[in-house]
Amino acid sequence: MKQSTHSQWSCIPFKKCTDIKVIAFGNALVSYTAYLEDTKLLDRYKLSMNTKCEIDVETLSEVTAEVIVNKEQHEPKLGGSAMNTVCILKSLGTKALFFGACGDDDQSKIMFELLKNANMDRYCFKLQTIPDTSTGRRISLVHKDSKSLYTNNGASVKFTGSYLQQVENEENSSFLRPLNRKQIFYIEGFFVPKCEAVTTFIVRHYLKGRRYLALNLSADYIVRINFPHMLFLANNSLFIFGNRAEFEVFRECWGASCIKELAIGLAKESKVPKILVITNGAGVVEMITNYVPGKSTPGNITYCTFHVTPVENITDTTGCGDVFVAAFLHEWLNKSSLSHCALVASCLASKSIQKNGRCSYHETSIGV
């Protein structure tokens, strides 16, 4: 059977001198946004506002077909937390690689066109093609000041460790930096539920030397439903990103009375230093860490709170967290202090919510 065009493109070998600093794993999605005049559609499909959850592909397809009637006003965008983060990292000048999966369908053709339009060349992503499976999709339903995100991850949940090993062997491990050079393996929480075997393989096969794990909690329901494995990943992570609600659920599942107690417990359980980055709205970031720059062993735990001037004229908060993570990791890889990483990430994330679509690092003046 003839291989599809996009499959050929995603399997082109890396250049031998590729110096990839971040390798990200997540769900590859085509994202749509619809603005509703009323909530009748929600009632018909038994959906609700202010919700973030997964639904079956049939329902998602029907809802999308019903609300996306004018393609010029509802252009699809790249979706998926880790993919967004890689796109932002590229705009910052940090080489990053996204691993995920897609189907061999019309939505995958749209995805590859969006990747091309985002200047994501063939060295920025590796997508495993899953036959007879739909490409992941997400729709954002907006009504007045309320918004819901409904997702079907489709082919993303079928990403396999064997594909990762195949790429590693075919490329002669060229996506790996030497053990004495910093490299981050980034996992979004949404990727975890159906891909525990893959994430376990990443931890056991790649994390050595100066290769570190960064985990995004992503959503409180992800933490609650998948807590044992999220704890496994957290114990092996240098970075743990999440908002306060996600950390509170993690704290509750772990059995701590407060997030500081959770941080102390994680520090005791793990030989890997910890950098917990807790966002709390657009203007406050808390950081709890025992990381000591230049040392592989943990130090004393410190607690810091950073305040950023709240922004006005908020337009679109979609992807704000992805911008934050990308900016933070970019600064850390460039040897900035943790406080500077937090300040730059907060400023850029705040800037991003003042416009529709993804914000480029070079579009803002941070002034720090």
Salt bridges, closest charged atoms under 4 A:
ASP19 OD1 - ARG177 NE 2.66
GLU66 OE2 - ARG44 NH2 1.96
ASP104 OD1 - HIS6 NE2 3.65
ASP106 OD1 - LYS109 NZ 4.00
GLU168 OE1 - HIS205 NE2 3.37
GLU171 OE2 - LYS126 NZ 3.68
GLU248 OE2 - ARG244 NH1 3.19
GLU248 OE1 - ARG251 NH2 2.93
GLU252 OE2 - ARG224 NH1 3.30
GLU286 OE2 - ARG244 NH2 2.34
GLU331 OE1 - HIS340 NE2 3.72
GLU363 OE1 - LYS355 NZ 3.13
